Amino acid sequence: MKNAAMKNVAMTSATMTSDLSDFPSGASIIQFGTGRFLLAHVDALVSASLEAGTSDQRILVVQTSPREEGKRKARALARQCRYPVRVRGRRDGVTIDREETIASIAGCLIADEQWRTLERHVVERARIVVSNTADNGYEIGDDSSLAAVPASFPGKLTRLLRARFTAGKDGLTILPCELIDRNADQLRSLVVAMARRDGGETAETADFVAWLEQRCVWASTLVDRIVSAPLDPLGAVAEPYALWAIEQRPGMAVPCVHPDVQVVDDLTPMATCKLHILNLAHTFLVHLWQQQGHPVALVREAMETPSLRDPLTAVLETEVLPTLAAELPQTQLETYLAATLERFANPYLDHRIADIAQNHDAKLIRRLRPVVEKARLLDRATPALQAALDGSSSSN
C-alpha cells in the first residue's frame, strides 16, 4: 500500500502540466505562511535587498491553513503582490515614521487549491524554504505525507521534498522561523520521521532519508520584530528594530543581504539575550504590574511610570546582566539592553501588558529561573528575581 502511494507521488511529479509562466524564475524562496509577521519582517528584508541590488531572489508565498479568512488574504496577495509596511518607532536614538513598499512577492498559492502548481514550482525553481506556521505549526496528529494534500506543515514539506527527490533534483535550504528552540533540528526530525513511516522499510525510503539529511541544509534561525497591527487589505505596522539571525551551515543558500540579516556560527548568544533580557524584562514587568494593581495598560506607558520603569531597569542592570556576563561579553549585553529599553518605550507601539501576562507562571520558570540558578552557582544574589518567582502564584 505504501509503495503504491510512493509510486503515485512520483507519477504526479512527473506528469504535472501546471503553467509556471505567471511566476518569475527568480521566485526561488518558498514561504509557508501569510501572517503579518512574515509580511513585515522576512518579506520586507528581502524587498530591501532587492531594491539595493544585493540579491535577486523573490518569494512565492504559500497559504496553508483551511481558514477562509486566510484564503481571502492569500487571494488579495496574489492579485496585487505589493503592499505597504508602516515602520514607526525609535532606533539608535532616531525617531522613524515611514512607509515602505514591499515588492519581494512574486505570487501566492493556496495549498488546498493549487497543490500541483506548488509542487511543480518546488521541484523546478525552489532554492530556499522559509516558514512561520505559529505555535502549533509542527503538530502532525494523524497526518500523512502521502495524502493528496497533507494537512500539517511537516506533512506538506515532506511530500514536496519527496517530489523534488524523485525528480532527481538537489536538496533545498530550509530556514524555519517559528519561535521554537533549534527550530530546524526539530523540523528535520519530524520530516525524516514522516518519510520513514510513510515510505516503509524500502531502499527508496532509505535513499530519500539520506537525501533529506545530507543534501538538504537545515539551518535554525532566530527572528525578532514586533509587528503590532495589520493594515487593510494588506500590510502591517512594525517597529524599526528587526533581526533575522541564521546559523551558518555548509552549503547554505542565503535569501538576501541586509544589515538585519546576520549569519552567525552559533545562535546561542542571541537566543540567550532574547530570552533572558527582552523576554525576561517583559515577564518581570508583568510581576511589577500585578503587584501595583495594574496601574497602566501598555508597555510604553510603563516606561513613563517610575514605579515600574525604575525597578525594571534596576533588576536588569544589577541582577541579570552581571549574571549573563559570565558567558557573554559585557558590551554585547549592554548594547542589547539599551535596544530593548528603547523598543519598550516606542511611542507608537500599543503593546498591552495584559497580553504579555498570559501564561505568566510558565514564563517565569522559563525566563527568570535559569538566571537565578546561574547566579546561585556564581554566588551572586538576585533578590528581585527570586521575589518574582516566589510570589508568582499568590499574585495572580
N, C-alpha and C positions, 0 to 999 in steps of 0.2 A: 504493500500500500504506500509506504513512504517512498520507495524507489520510483513508483509510478508518479507520485506527486513531484518528485525531483525532476523527472523527465518532462512533466508538464511545464514546470518552471522554465526549463531550458528551451522548450519549444516556443513558449510565449516570448522569451527574449529574442529568439531567432526570427520570429515571424511578425513582429510588431511593424506596423506601417504608419504610425502616427507621424504627422508632419512637424518637424522642429524648426521650420523656417521662421516662425514668429519669435524665436529666442536667439539672440546674438550668440555667436560662437564663443564670446568671452564670458558667457554666463556659466562659469566653471565652479562657482560656490553654490552649493545646495543648502538652503536654510530651512530647517524644520522649526516652524513657529512664526506666528504673525503678531505676537504680543507687542505692546508699545515699547517694552524694554529693548527688544531686538531692533525695532524700527528706529529708535533714538540712540542706540549705542553701537552695535556691530554695523548696522547698515549705514549709520552716519559716519563712522570711521572709514569704512570702505569708500563711501562717497567722497569724503575729503581727500583720500589718497588718489582717487581717480581724477579729481579736479586739479590736484597738484602734479599729476603726471608721474607719480611714483609707483603706480600699479595699473593694471588693465583688466582686472577680473571683476565681473559683475555677478549679481546674485539672482538665483531662481528661488523664490520663496515657495514653501510647501505648507498648505493648511492641512492639519492632521486630525483635528477634533471633529466629532459629529455635530457640534453645536451650530445651529443655523446662524446665530449671530456672527460666529467666526467665519462662516462661509460668505456671508454678506460682505464682511470686511475684506476677505480674500478677493471677491469679485471686483470690489472697488479698487483694490491694489492692482489687479490685473488690467483694469481699464486705464488707469492713469499713471501708475508706477512712481511718478514724482510726488512728493508731499513735503510739508514744512515741519521743521522741528524748531521750537522756540527755546533758546538757551538763555536762562535767566539766573543770575546769582553773582557771587564773587569768587575769584580765583587769583591767588597770589596777590591779594590786596586790590585787585582791579574789579570794578563793577561791570558786569556784562549783561546786556539785554539785546539780543539779536535774533534774527530768524534765518535759519539755514534751509536751503532746498536740498533734499536728499534725492540723488539721482543715480543710485547704485543698483536699483532693482531692474532686472531685465524682464521679469514676468512673475506670475504667481499661479500655482496649480492647486486644485483641491484634490487631495489624495483619493478620497472616496469616489470621485467622478472622473478623474483624469489619470488613473494609475498607469495606463500603458504609455502615455506620453512621458510621465515622470520616469518610469523605468528605463525607457529608451534614452532619455536625456542623461540619466545617471551612467548608463553604460557607455554612451558615446562622448559625453562632454565634461563630466564632472572631474574635479581635482580635489575639492575640499567639501566636507560636510560640517555644517555648524548647526547647533541645536540649543534651544532653551524651551523645554517642554514642561515647565512648572514642577512643583514639589512631587507630584505623583507620576512624573513622566517616565520613570524607569519601572513602573509596575507592569507586570506581564499578565498575571492571572492565568487563565487557561488559553491564552492566545497562542497561535501557531504561525510561524513564518511561511507555512505552506498554504495559508488561506489566500483567497483571491486578492484581498486587501487586508493584511493583518491589522488588528485593532490597535496594538500598542506601538509606541515609537521603536523599542528594540526589535519588535517583530517586523515592522516596516523596513528598518535598516538592514536586518538580516536578509530579508528577501531581496532587497535592492543590491546588496553586496554579492549575494549568490548569483544574481543575474549578470553582474559585471565579471565575476569569476568565471562563470560558464562561457561568457563571450571571449575569454582569453585576454582580458584587459588587466592592466596593472592595478595595484591597490590604491586607496584613497587616503588622504589625511583627514582624520576625524577630530574635530575641535568642539567637544561639548561645553556648553556654557551654563549648565544647571548648577545651582548652588549646593553642590554635593562634594564632600571631600574626595579627592582623587577621582574626579568625575569620569575621566577617560578610562581609567583602570576598571571602574565599576561597569561602565557601559560595555567595554570589551568583554568582560567576564559574562555578561548577560547574552551578548550576541554569540559568543563562542558556545555557551551552554545551549542556546536555542538551535544553533547549527548542528550540534551533536545529537540533540534529542530528536529534531525533526528529520535529520538525514539518516539516522541509524548507523550501525557499525559497518560502513562500506568504505572502500578505497576512495571513492569520490568525496565522501564526507571528510575523511582524513586529509585529503588534498585541500579541500575548501578551508578547513580549520587551520591548516598550515599557512594558507594564503592570508587568512584573516590576521594571524599572529605575526607573520613575517613580512608580508608585502604591504599591509595597511599600517599607517602610522597613527597611533592613538596618543594624543597629546592632551594632558589635563590643562585646564585653564582656570583663571580667576577673573571674574568680571565685577565691576563696581561702578555704578552710576545711579543716582536717584532720578527716576523718570516719574514725575509727580502726577501728571494728568494727561488724558488723551485730548487730541484736537479732532473736531468733526469736519469731514468724514474720515480723514486720515491724518496722522501726525501725532505729535506729543510735545509736552513741555518737559524740559530736562535741565538739570544743574550743569554748570560748566565743567565740573570735575568728571573725568572719565578714566577708567583703567581697564585694559584687556591684557592680562598677563598670560603668556603661553609658555609652557615648559618645553624647552628645547628637546627635540628627538631627531635622531639621524634620518635624513631623507624627508623631513617635514616640509610641506608647502605652506607658505605664509600668505594669508589672504590680502594683506595690504601693508603699506608702510605709513606709520603715523606716530607722532611722539607719545600718544597714549596707548599704543600697542607695544608692549615690551616682551621680547623673547628672552627668557631667563633660564638659567641652568637648574634652578630649584624654586618651586613656588612657595616653599615653607615659610621663608621670612615674610613675604607679602600676606600669606594666609594668616600668619600669627598676628601681624599688625591689624588686619581687618577684624579678626575675631576678638582679639584681646585689647584693642584700643577702640576702634569705631563701634563694634557691636557691644563690647563691654560698657562703653560710655552710654549708649542708648539704654541698656538694661539698668545701670546704676542710676541714671536719670529717672527711670520709672520708679525705682526704690525711693528716691527722694520725693518724687511727685506724690506717691502714695502716702508717705509719712506726713506730708504737709497738706493733705486733703485736696489734692487736685487743683492747685491754685491757678494754673493756666492750661490751655488746651494744646498748644503747638510747641514743637521743639524750639523754633526761633524765638517764641515768647519766653521760654525757659532761659534762653541765653541772655535775655534782657532782665531777668529776675535774679538779683544777687543771692537770695536764699537757695536757689537751685544751681545757678552757674558757679558760684564760688566753691561749694563743696565738691561739685563735679570736677572742676579744674584741679582742685587740690588732690583728690584721690588719684587722678591720672598722673599728676606730676610727682607725688610723693610716695605712692604705693605701686602703681602699675609700671611706669617707665623704669624706675630703678630695678624692678624685678626682671623685666624683659631685657634690660641691658646686660644681663649675664649671658645672653645668647645673641643679641643683635646690636649693631653699632648705635651708640647714643645719638649721633647726628641723624641717622635714618629714623629713629623713633621720634625725635623732636620734630623733624620735618613732617612726619605723618600726623602727629598730634596737632600741629598747627593747621594743617589742611583739614583735619577732622573738625576742629572747633570752628573754622571758617565756614565749613559746609553746614554745620548745625545752625549757624547764625544767618544763613541765607535769607534775606528779607522777602524773597519771592516764593519760598517753599512752605506750603501748608502741610507739614508732616505731623500728624496727630499722635500725641503721646499715648493715647488710649489704644491706638493700633499697635504700637510697639509693645504695649503691656500684655498683649495676648501671649499665652503660654509662658508667663513670666518665670515661674519656678523652674521650668526646664531650661530656660535661657540663662538663669542664674548659675545653674550647675555647669552648663557648657561654657559659658563665657567668663564667669568670675572664679569658680572653684579652682581651675587649673593654675591661675595666677596666685591664689592664696597658697596652694600646695607647693608651688615652686618657690614662693617667698619663704615658706617654712623651712625648706631644705637649705636656703641661703641664710637662714637665721635672721630674716627680716620681718618686721611687724607690718601687718596690713589690717589695722583695726576697723577702718571704714568698710573695706570689702567684706571682712568677716561679719560685721554687724548686718550688712545687707543679706548675706547668706543665712545668718541666724534668724533674722526677722521676716524671712520671705513668706512663710505660711501664715503668720499672725497678721501680716499687713494687708492681705487680700480679702 
